[in-house]
Every structure is written in structure tokens, then in C-alpha cells.
Amino acid sequence: MYNKEIEKAMQHLATITKSQLERIERMKAAEEWVNFDELDTIVIGVVGGDGIGPMICEHAKNVLEFMLKDEVEKGRIEFRTIEGLTIENRAKAMKAIPDDVLEEIKKCHVILKGPTTTPKKGDKWPNIESANVTMRRELDLFANVRPVKVPDKGINWMFFRENTEGAYVLGSNGINVTDDLALDFKVITTQGAERIIRLAFEYAKNNGNKKVTVVTKANILKTTDGKFLSIAEKVAKDYPEIKWDDWFIDIMTAKLIDPERASQFEVIVMPNLYGDILTDEAAQIQGGVGTAGSSNIGKRYAMFEAIHGSAPRMVEEGRAQYADPCSMIKAGAMLLNHIGYAEKSRRLDMALDICVQYEKKLVITGRPDGAKGEEFAKYVMDTLSDPGLESKWQSYQK
């Protein structure tokens, strides 16, 4: 009984296992980190995406061009617009990223990317994989790094979410064994876990942090999450100056909103799905997902984006011009830091703090009772132009 179904499932698992073993070999052979100082020109690809994506991406690009004007004129920086990563074009090609679009993306060093629509069951689009998941895999963007800061609550968190495995890497490769049995798969590798955990500890070491928190559900998922946790224990031994602890994902979601505990977290590292959930919660604590940027880091490529979706409802209701560009501008600050412009990145972070957390001369509501995204981007640029920017920011820290 069920021999045919079991054989089908075993063949499917064999195919998946082979692909993951091959991926491990590619990780072992991965090239060294790119050195931006050695490049004559750094190419920044701008990919608008879907829904509100092109609009908020354009606002962030304008801020970056404003800050990098001299570098662009000297040929040190080139902005390159890449068309075609829309749900309509992806559905037509029946690919998460059409081949010609991926080819253009790979010609860039870093990508500033607006949100893209991921088809879900029951909507009008074919069941193609998430463009984000595909891009992270194709460019081996293994680290999703998301900062969250709420000064008046003493919160300054840096999240490291593993980006290329966990529950997402095979998210579109599940199998319906029978009408009654559906199976999905979760993958944790030694190489994948080790590199994201080590990156988190390196960040803590280089930025004066005293503690790294590892988040799993290793008490239930003993094989995969158990591996992640055991590798964290091994990596931590290389950083004796950094304290570390571990929490299960369910209680961690509670502790982020615990006023007695929240400010004690600093650097937080976890597998893919938990990182997705926890960083959205953290962004809401900061002021909403529209305020949070995100970087996706690999050795050769990097991609910077908002953490929220494409908000098709805003477009349908004619409100796209009121979409909050803060997430994309924050992503732009992270991009600046990644390519070697740490001071410009710091100034942009300060300007965003002043505009969003303190002065609040313009407030984004997503509706006509608030500012337009274009107006807010200009507010940020005007703040950047203020020669007293740093002293103003310092005054708010007291």
C-alpha cells in the first residue's frame, strides 16, 4: 500500500538532497570578499520592482545621487537602472527573475531594490518563486542584515538573518505525496550556519558590542536548529571577549517587547524564517515596517532593500505617492557603508533620525493627510545640507 507514493517521495527527496550537496560544494569553493577600494567604478544597479517599489526606490536613488554627486561626476560611482523585474514580466517568462534581467543584475556590484510581489495561492499569478529568494540564491547573498534603533527605549539592535537556506531555500520544492499528505523541507548546512554566525560575531567584535544572541527552536527541531545552535557554540569559542546566549523563537518574540529585557539585546543571529518574523516585529517597535531597511550581503554581490512588500492596495487606491520611502533610504545608508562611504552613511542615518524620530516636520501616513514620499526625500536632503547636522543630532541624544 502506498508504494508508488513512497517511491515518488523518495525520488523527490533524492533530487533535493543532491542539489543541496552540490550547493555545499559551491560554498566551499566560494571566492574571497570583493574589495571596493580596488574597483575603478562601483556600479549601483537600481531595480524598482512592483507596486510602490519603483516610486520609493526612485526617492532613495535621488538621495544617494545627491550625496554621491562628486563621485558620480568623477566616474567613481555609476547608477544603472535595470528594468524588467516586475510581476508581469516574471509571469510572462515563468521565472522568478528573467534571464536577461539576472544577467544585467550580475553586471553590477551592489543593487538598490524595491519590493517585489510574490505570488500566493489563489491569486492571478502563476506559482513562480519569490524574486528575493531567487536573487539571494543566485548571488549567494547569505546574510540579511537589519538594524533597528529606538533611542528613547534604549534599543539598538542588529539582526543577522541567514538568507539562503532554512525553511525558504526549498520553499517551492515541497511535495504533495497524496491528497492528504503535504511535505515541505528545511535545510541547515554547516557552511551556511557557520558563515552567518561568524559574521554576527565579527560585527559585534568590530562595533564594540558585548553580546550575541542566537535564536532557534532547537528544543523541537533538534536536527536542523540543533545543528545551528551547536555551530554557534563552536564559533563563540573564537570570540572569548563576546558573551553569547540563546533563546527560542517563541519566547524571543515576547522578550523584544519586554521593557525590562529589550534593551539588553545587541546583535541577534538566527535561521531564515525566524529572522523574517523577528525583524518585522522589531521594525514595528521602531515605528513600522516602512521605517526599516535591509541589506543582503554576499562575498561578491550585495543587495539593499526595504523589508516590506509592494503594497498593491496603495497603488490600486491611488495612494502610491504617499508611500513611506524611509525603508529604502535606510537601505541606501547601509549601501553607502558597504561600499566604503562610512561617513556618508553615518550622516544619512543621523538625518533619518532627525526627520523620523525627533523633528518630525513631515510625517508619512500613507494617505493624503500625510506627506508625499517625494516631499519626505527632499526633507532628508535638506537636513543633510544643514552644516549643523551633527550638533543638532547630538543635542537630541541628551
C-alpha positions as CSV (number, residue, x, y, z in Angstrom):
1,M,0.0,0.0,0.0
2,Y,1.3,3.5,-1.0
3,N,4.4,2.0,-2.6
4,K,4.0,4.3,-5.6
5,E,3.6,7.4,-3.5
6,I,6.5,6.5,-1.2
7,E,8.7,5.9,-4.3
8,K,7.8,9.3,-5.7
9,A,8.6,11.0,-2.4
10,M,11.9,9.2,-2.1
11,Q,12.9,10.3,-5.7
12,H,11.9,13.8,-4.9
13,L,14.0,13.8,-1.7
14,A,16.9,12.3,-3.6
15,T,16.8,15.2,-6.1
16,I,16.7,17.8,-3.3
17,T,19.5,16.1,-1.4
18,K,21.7,16.1,-4.5
19,S,21.1,19.8,-5.2
20,Q,21.9,20.7,-1.6
21,L,25.1,18.6,-1.6
22,E,26.1,20.4,-4.8
23,R,25.4,23.8,-3.1
24,I,27.6,22.9,-0.2
25,E,30.5,22.3,-2.6
26,R,29.9,25.7,-4.2
27,M,30.0,27.3,-0.7
28,K,33.3,25.5,0.0
29,A,34.8,26.9,-3.3
30,A,33.4,30.5,-2.8
31,E,35.6,33.4,-3.8
32,E,37.0,36.0,-1.4
33,W,35.2,39.2,-0.5
34,V,35.2,41.9,-3.1
35,N,37.5,44.9,-2.3
36,F,35.7,48.1,-3.3
37,D,38.8,50.1,-2.9
38,E,40.3,48.2,-5.8
39,L,37.5,49.0,-8.2
40,D,37.8,51.9,-10.7
41,T,34.0,52.3,-10.8
42,I,31.4,50.9,-8.4
43,V,28.2,50.1,-10.3
44,I,25.0,50.5,-8.3
45,G,22.0,48.8,-10.0
46,V,18.6,50.3,-9.3
47,V,15.7,47.8,-9.6
48,G,12.3,49.3,-9.0
49,G,10.2,46.1,-8.5
50,D,6.4,46.1,-8.2
51,G,3.7,48.3,-6.7
52,I,5.1,51.2,-4.7
53,G,8.6,49.8,-5.3
54,P,9.6,52.0,-8.3
55,M,8.5,55.1,-6.6
56,I,10.2,54.7,-3.2
57,C,13.3,53.3,-4.9
58,E,13.5,56.4,-7.0
59,H,13.3,58.6,-3.9
60,A,16.1,56.6,-2.3
61,K,18.2,56.8,-5.5
62,N,17.7,60.6,-5.6
63,V,19.1,60.9,-2.0
64,L,22.1,58.7,-2.9
65,E,22.8,60.7,-6.1
66,F,22.6,63.9,-4.0
67,M,25.2,62.5,-1.6
68,L,27.4,61.0,-4.2
69,K,27.3,63.8,-6.8
70,D,31.1,64.3,-6.8
71,E,31.8,60.6,-7.1
72,V,29.3,60.2,-10.0
73,E,30.9,63.2,-11.8
74,K,34.4,61.6,-11.4
75,G,33.2,58.3,-12.7
76,R,33.9,56.6,-9.3
77,I,30.2,55.7,-8.9
78,E,27.7,54.7,-11.7
79,F,24.0,54.3,-11.2
80,R,22.4,51.9,-13.6
81,T,18.6,51.4,-13.9
82,I,17.6,47.8,-14.5
83,E,14.1,47.2,-15.9
84,G,12.1,44.1,-16.1
85,L,11.8,42.7,-12.5
86,T,8.1,43.2,-12.5
87,I,5.5,40.5,-11.7
88,E,4.0,40.9,-15.2
89,N,7.4,40.3,-16.8
90,R,8.3,37.5,-14.5
91,A,4.9,35.8,-15.0
92,K,5.4,36.1,-18.8
93,A,8.8,34.5,-18.6
94,M,7.6,32.0,-15.9
95,K,10.7,32.7,-13.9
96,A,11.3,34.4,-10.6
97,I,14.0,36.5,-12.3
98,P,14.0,36.5,-16.2
99,D,17.4,35.5,-17.6
100,D,18.1,38.9,-19.2
101,V,17.3,40.8,-16.0
102,L,19.6,38.5,-14.0
103,E,22.4,39.0,-16.5
104,E,22.1,42.8,-16.0
105,I,22.0,42.5,-12.3
106,K,25.2,40.4,-12.3
107,K,27.0,43.2,-14.1
108,C,26.5,45.5,-11.0
109,H,28.4,45.4,-7.8
110,V,25.5,46.3,-5.5
111,I,21.8,46.5,-6.0
112,L,19.2,49.0,-4.6
113,K,16.0,47.1,-5.0
114,G,12.3,48.0,-4.4
115,P,9.9,45.4,-3.1
116,T,8.6,42.7,-5.5
117,T,5.3,40.8,-5.5
118,T,5.5,37.1,-4.6
119,P,2.5,35.1,-6.0
120,K,0.4,33.3,-3.4
121,K,-2.1,30.5,-3.8
122,G,-5.4,31.8,-5.1
123,D,-4.2,35.0,-6.8
124,K,-4.0,35.6,-10.5
125,W,-0.3,35.0,-10.9
126,P,1.5,31.7,-11.7
127,N,3.3,29.9,-8.9
128,I,6.7,31.3,-9.5
129,E,9.3,31.5,-6.8
130,S,10.0,34.7,-4.8
131,A,12.3,37.0,-6.7
132,N,14.0,37.8,-3.4
133,V,14.6,34.1,-2.6
134,T,16.0,33.6,-6.1
135,M,18.2,36.6,-6.0
136,R,19.7,35.6,-2.7
137,R,20.4,32.2,-4.0
138,E,21.8,33.2,-7.5
139,L,24.0,35.9,-6.0
140,D,24.8,33.9,-2.8
141,L,23.6,36.7,-0.6
142,F,23.8,34.7,2.6
143,A,23.5,37.4,5.2
144,N,20.4,39.5,5.7
145,V,21.4,42.4,8.0
146,R,18.7,44.6,9.5
147,P,19.3,47.4,12.1
148,V,16.6,48.6,14.4
149,K,17.0,51.6,16.7
150,V,14.6,53.2,19.2
151,P,16.7,55.7,21.3
152,D,14.1,56.5,23.9
153,K,13.7,52.8,24.7
154,G,17.5,52.2,24.8
155,I,17.1,49.8,21.8
156,N,19.9,49.4,19.3
157,W,19.6,46.0,17.7
158,M,21.5,44.5,14.7
159,F,19.8,41.4,13.3
160,F,21.7,38.8,11.2
161,R,19.3,36.5,9.4
162,E,20.6,33.6,7.4
163,N,19.4,34.2,3.9
164,T,20.0,31.2,1.7
165,E,18.7,28.1,3.5
166,G,16.4,27.3,6.4
167,A,12.7,27.0,5.5
168,Y,13.0,29.2,2.5
169,V,15.6,27.7,0.2
170,L,13.2,24.8,-0.7
171,G,10.0,26.7,-0.2
172,S,8.7,26.0,-3.7
173,N,10.0,22.4,-3.7
174,G,7.6,20.8,-1.3
175,I,5.6,17.7,-2.4
176,N,2.1,16.6,-2.2
177,V,2.7,12.9,-1.5
178,T,-1.1,12.2,-1.6
179,D,-4.2,14.4,-1.4
180,D,-3.9,14.0,2.4
181,L,-0.1,14.5,2.9
182,A,2.0,17.5,2.0
183,L,5.7,17.8,2.9
184,D,8.0,20.8,2.9
185,F,11.7,20.8,3.7
186,K,14.1,22.7,5.9
187,V,17.8,22.8,5.3
188,I,20.7,23.8,7.6
189,T,24.3,23.2,6.5
190,T,27.5,23.5,8.4
191,Q,28.9,26.0,5.9
192,G,25.7,28.1,5.8
193,A,25.3,28.3,9.6
194,E,29.0,28.9,10.3
195,R,29.3,31.9,7.9
196,I,26.3,33.8,9.2
197,I,27.1,33.2,12.8
198,R,30.7,34.2,12.3
199,L,29.6,37.4,10.5
200,A,27.4,38.3,13.5
201,F,30.3,37.7,16.0
202,E,32.7,39.7,13.7
203,Y,30.2,42.6,13.6
204,A,30.0,42.5,17.4
205,K,33.7,42.5,17.8
206,N,34.3,45.3,15.3
207,N,31.5,47.6,16.6
208,G,32.0,47.4,20.3
209,N,29.1,45.1,21.1
210,K,29.4,42.8,24.1
211,K,26.8,40.1,23.4
212,V,25.4,38.0,20.6
213,T,22.1,36.3,20.9
214,V,21.3,33.1,18.9
215,V,17.7,32.4,18.2
216,T,16.4,28.9,17.2
217,K,13.7,26.3,18.1
218,A,16.3,23.7,18.8
219,N,14.2,22.1,21.5
220,I,11.8,20.9,18.8
221,L,13.7,20.9,15.6
222,K,16.6,19.0,17.0
223,T,18.4,18.1,13.8
224,T,18.4,21.4,11.8
225,D,18.1,24.0,14.5
226,G,20.2,21.8,16.7
227,K,23.0,22.0,14.2
228,F,22.7,25.8,14.0
229,L,22.9,26.1,17.8
230,S,25.8,23.6,18.1
231,I,27.8,25.6,15.4
232,A,27.1,28.8,17.3
233,E,28.7,27.2,20.4
234,K,31.8,26.3,18.4
235,V,32.1,29.7,16.7
236,A,31.6,31.5,20.0
237,K,34.8,29.9,21.3
238,D,36.8,32.0,18.8
239,Y,35.4,35.2,20.4
240,P,36.0,34.9,24.1
241,E,35.5,38.6,24.6
242,I,31.9,38.4,23.4
243,K,29.2,36.9,25.6
244,W,26.5,34.9,23.9
245,D,23.2,33.4,24.9
246,D,20.4,31.5,23.1
247,W,16.7,31.9,23.0
248,F,13.8,30.0,21.4
249,I,11.9,32.0,18.7
250,D,8.6,31.9,20.5
251,I,9.8,33.5,23.8
252,M,12.1,35.8,21.9
253,T,9.1,37.5,20.2
254,A,7.8,38.2,23.6
255,K,11.1,39.5,25.0
256,L,11.5,42.0,22.2
257,I,8.5,43.9,23.7
258,D,9.6,43.3,27.3
259,P,10.8,46.8,28.6
260,E,13.0,45.1,31.2
261,R,14.7,42.9,28.6
262,A,14.6,44.6,25.2
263,S,17.5,47.0,25.7
264,Q,19.8,44.1,26.8
265,F,19.8,42.6,23.3
266,E,22.5,43.8,20.9
267,V,23.5,41.5,18.0
268,I,20.9,38.8,17.1
269,V,21.5,35.9,14.7
270,M,19.1,33.2,13.5
271,P,18.0,31.0,10.7
272,N,15.9,32.3,7.8
273,L,12.3,32.0,8.8
274,Y,12.8,33.2,12.4
275,G,14.7,36.2,11.1
276,D,11.9,37.2,8.8
277,I,9.4,37.1,11.6
278,L,11.5,38.7,14.3
279,T,12.8,41.6,12.2
280,D,9.2,42.6,11.1
281,E,8.3,42.7,14.8
282,A,11.3,44.7,15.6
283,A,10.6,47.1,12.8
284,Q,7.1,47.6,14.2
285,I,8.6,48.6,17.5
286,Q,10.8,51.1,15.7
287,G,7.8,52.7,14.0
288,G,6.6,50.3,11.3
289,V,8.0,48.2,8.5
290,G,8.1,51.3,6.4
291,T,11.0,52.6,8.6
292,A,13.3,49.6,8.3
293,G,15.9,49.0,5.6
294,S,17.7,45.7,4.9
295,S,20.9,44.6,3.4
296,N,21.6,41.2,1.8
297,I,25.3,40.5,1.8
298,G,27.5,38.1,-0.1
299,K,31.2,37.9,-0.9
300,R,30.8,39.1,-4.5
301,Y,27.4,40.9,-4.6
302,A,25.1,42.8,-2.2
303,M,21.5,43.9,-2.4
304,F,19.8,46.6,-0.3
305,E,16.0,46.8,0.0
306,A,13.0,47.6,2.2
307,I,11.8,44.8,4.4
308,H,8.1,45.3,3.5
309,G,6.1,44.3,0.4
310,S,5.0,46.0,-2.7
311,A,1.7,47.3,-1.2
312,P,-0.5,46.8,-4.3
313,R,-3.5,48.1,-2.4
314,M,-1.9,51.5,-2.1
315,V,-1.4,51.6,-5.9
316,E,-5.0,50.4,-6.6
317,E,-6.3,53.2,-4.3
318,G,-4.1,55.8,-5.9
319,R,-2.0,56.4,-2.8
320,A,1.4,55.3,-4.1
321,Q,2.8,58.8,-4.0
322,Y,2.2,58.8,-0.2
323,A,4.2,55.6,0.4
324,D,6.9,55.9,3.0
325,P,10.4,55.9,1.4
326,C,12.2,55.7,4.8
327,S,12.9,52.0,4.4
328,M,14.6,52.4,1.1
329,I,16.5,55.5,2.2
330,K,17.7,53.5,5.2
331,A,18.7,50.7,2.8
332,G,20.7,53.4,0.9
333,A,22.6,54.3,4.1
334,M,23.5,50.6,4.5
335,L,24.6,50.5,0.9
336,L,26.9,53.5,1.4
337,N,28.6,51.9,4.4
338,H,29.0,48.6,2.5
339,I,30.8,50.2,-0.5
340,G,33.2,52.2,1.7
341,Y,31.4,55.5,2.4
342,A,31.1,55.1,6.1
343,E,30.9,58.8,7.0
344,K,28.3,59.5,4.4
345,S,26.3,56.5,5.7
346,R,26.6,57.9,9.2
347,R,25.3,61.3,8.2
348,L,22.4,59.8,6.3
349,D,21.5,57.8,9.4
350,M,21.7,60.9,11.5
351,A,19.4,62.8,9.1
352,L,16.9,60.0,9.1
353,D,16.9,60.0,12.9
354,I,16.3,63.7,13.0
355,C,13.5,63.6,10.4
356,V,11.8,60.4,11.7
357,Q,12.4,60.3,15.4
358,Y,12.9,63.9,16.6
359,E,11.9,66.9,14.4
360,K,9.1,65.2,12.5
361,K,8.4,68.3,10.4
362,L,6.9,66.0,7.8
363,V,5.0,62.8,8.8
364,I,4.3,60.0,6.4
365,T,0.9,58.3,6.9
366,G,0.4,56.6,3.6
367,R,-2.6,58.8,2.9
368,P,-3.3,62.4,1.7
369,D,-3.3,63.6,5.4
370,G,0.5,63.0,5.4
371,A,3.5,64.0,3.4
372,K,4.3,62.5,-0.1
373,G,7.3,60.4,-0.4
374,E,9.0,62.9,-2.7
375,E,8.5,65.6,-0.1
376,F,10.0,63.5,2.6
377,A,13.0,62.6,0.5
378,K,13.6,66.4,-0.1
379,Y,13.2,66.9,3.7
380,V,16.0,64.4,4.2
381,M,18.2,66.1,1.6
382,D,17.6,69.5,3.2
383,T,18.6,68.1,6.6
384,L,21.7,66.6,5.1
385,S,22.6,70.1,3.7
386,D,22.5,71.6,7.2
387,P,26.1,72.4,8.3
388,G,24.9,71.9,11.9
389,L,23.6,68.4,11.2
390,E,25.9,66.6,13.7
391,S,25.5,69.1,16.5
392,K,21.7,69.0,16.0
393,W,21.7,65.2,16.2
394,Q,23.9,65.2,19.3
395,S,21.5,67.6,21.0
396,Y,18.8,65.1,20.6
397,Q,20.9,62.3,22.2
398,K,21.0,64.1,25.6
